């Protein structure tokens, strides 16, 4: 979902970004990409790569970014071995190889 600036939804998403930025260890690159994603009005709980949690809900941007580009090493990487889903070009959710 994309939010227009100066809307309550955009402001809530922006507040969630700040909470995540304060609480979750990230590399400078991860923080920069997440900031751009949120500033562009995108929901922090979505991603451009169509990655989904096993329950079918969209994966948040940071988690998807770490899967897509590889994670830095740290205690916050426990998600790395959890299965996830991707949407193929036909809109079908599948577990990647």
N, C-alpha and C positions, 0 to 999 in steps of 0.2 A: 504494500500500500504506500502511496505517496501523499504527503501532507503539504498543503500550501502554507507558506510563511504567514505569520500573524494570525494563526488559528489556534484554538486551545489544544488540538491534537498535536500540532507541531511543537508547542511549548511543553506538553507532557513528554513527548518523545525526546526533546532536548534535555529535560530534567533527568530522564532515565539514562541518557548518554553520560551525563555528569556523574551520576551515581555509579555507573559501571566503570567509568574512567578512574574514579577514586578507589574503587574496591577491587578491581581485577588487574593483576599485573599484566602489562602488555609491552611489546617492543615499540620503539618509536614508529616504525613502519605500520604496525597494526593500529596504533592509536591514530595515526595520520589517515589511514584508509577508512577507519570507522568514523572519524570526524567528518570526512568528506561525504560519506554515505548519509549520515544523519543531517548534515547541513543542506544537502540536496533535497531534503524532505522525505527520504526513505525511512520506513519503519525499522527500528533497530532489531526487531524480531523477525527480519526477513533477510534475504540475500539474493544477489543477482545470478547465482549459479544453480538455483532451483534445488538446493539441498534441503532435506526434510528429516525430522526426527523419526524414530521408528513408529511413533503413534500417528504419523502423517501431518503433524504440525510443522510449519516452516522453522528451519533452524536459524538461530540468531546470526547476525552478520559476523561477529568475531569468531564464533565456533566454525562457521563455514569457511571463513578466510583461512583459518589455521589448517583445515583439512585440505583446502585447495592449494595453498602455497607452502604447507609444511609448518609445523609448530616449533617455536623456540622451546628449549628444554626447561622444565620447571615443574613444580608440584601442581600447578594449575592445568597440566596437560593430561589429567586422568581421563578426560573424555576421548582421547585419541584412539582408544581401542574399542569404543562403543560402536556398534553398527549404526548405520544411517542409511537414508534413502535418497535417491536422486530421481528427478523427473526426466524421462527420455524425451526425444523430439516429438513423440506421439502423445505426450501427456500422461504416460504410465509411470507409476512409482516403482523403482527397482532398487535392489541392493547392488552397489557397484562391486566389481571383481577385485 
